[in-house]
Amino acid sequence: MGKAERERGKRGEREWAAYLRDVGGFVGARRGVQYSGLGGAMDVCCPELDESLWCEVKRVQKLSLESWMQTATESASGNQIAYIAHRKDGCRWRVTTDGEDFLKLMR
């Protein structure tokens, strides 16, 4: 992954964390610790959600939802629900998760 792609990913993570704080009211939302070089961290952490969700953020023009969902699902631990927050330039944020997990959230 090139430097421009990494920078775009960082911006996307900051944008999603800000969106959760500013629009969602989750004041504790922040980037994960992946910036320190440690692997295995979710992209955005949100303590108010009791760490029950595993977040993967993608800020790209070309979607690869199946691949991203597989990565997020494999990274999630225990009963965490994996989701992908993604957006293209000029578009709104979208959230993708598994159908069964969506129903758990709705209940």
C-alpha positions in Angstrom: 0.0 0.0 0.0 1.4 3.4 -1.0 1.7 6.4 1.2 -1.2 8.2 -0.5 -3.5 5.2 0.2 -2.4 5.0 3.8 -3.0 8.8 4.2 -6.5 8.4 2.7 -7.2 5.5 5.1 -6.2 7.6 8.1 -8.4 10.5 6.9 -11.3 8.1 6.5 -10.8 6.8 10.0 -10.7 10.3 11.5 -13.8 11.3 9.4 -15.8 8.2 10.7 -14.7 8.9 14.3 -15.8 12.5 13.9 -19.1 11.5 12.4 -19.8 9.1 15.3 -19.0 12.0 17.7 -20.7 14.9 15.9 -23.7 13.2 14.4 -24.1 10.1 16.5 -23.4 11.6 19.9 -20.8 9.0 20.8 -18.3 11.4 22.4 -15.7 8.7 23.0 -15.3 7.6 19.4 -11.6 7.7 18.2 -9.2 6.0 15.9 -7.9 2.7 17.1 -4.3 2.1 18.0 -3.2 0.8 14.5 -1.3 4.1 14.1 1.3 2.8 16.6 2.1 -0.1 14.2 0.3 -2.7 16.3 -1.9 -5.0 14.3 -5.2 -6.4 15.3 -6.8 -3.2 16.3 -10.2 -2.0 15.0 -10.1 1.2 12.9 -12.4 3.2 15.1 -13.2 2.5 18.8 -16.3 3.7 20.5 -16.5 2.9 24.3 -20.2 3.9 24.5 -21.0 0.9 22.4 -19.3 -1.3 25.0 -16.8 -2.7 22.4 -19.6 -4.9 21.1 -18.9 -3.8 17.5 -15.8 -4.3 15.4 -15.2 -1.4 13.0 -13.4 -1.5 9.7 -13.3 1.9 7.8 -12.8 2.2 4.1 -12.4 5.4 2.2 -12.0 4.3 -1.4 -13.6 4.7 -4.8 -13.8 1.0 -5.6 -15.7 -1.2 -3.2 -14.6 -4.7 -2.2 -17.3 -5.4 0.3 -16.9 -9.2 0.4 -13.2 -9.1 1.0 -13.5 -6.3 3.7 -16.4 -8.1 5.4 -14.3 -11.3 5.6 -11.4 -9.4 7.1 -13.6 -7.6 9.7 -15.4 -10.8 10.6 -12.1 -12.7 11.1 -10.7 -9.8 13.2 -13.8 -9.5 15.5 -13.6 -11.4 18.7 -16.2 -13.2 20.7 -19.7 -11.8 20.2 -18.5 -8.6 18.5 -20.5 -7.6 15.4 -18.3 -6.7 12.5 -19.3 -3.8 10.3 -17.7 -1.7 7.6 -18.1 2.1 7.5 -17.3 3.2 3.9 -17.7 6.1 1.6 -16.7 7.3 -1.8 -15.7 10.9 -2.6 -18.8 13.1 -2.7 -21.0 10.4 -1.1 -22.5 9.8 2.3 -21.2 7.3 4.8 -22.6 3.8 4.4 -22.5 0.9 6.9 -22.4 -2.7 5.8 -22.8 -5.7 8.1 -24.1 -9.3 7.9 -27.8 -9.7 7.8 -28.0 -11.8 10.9 -25.9 -9.2 12.8 -28.2 -6.5 11.5 -31.1 -8.2 13.0 -29.3 -8.6 16.4 -28.7 -4.8 16.3 -32.4 -4.2 15.6 -33.5 -6.3 18.5 
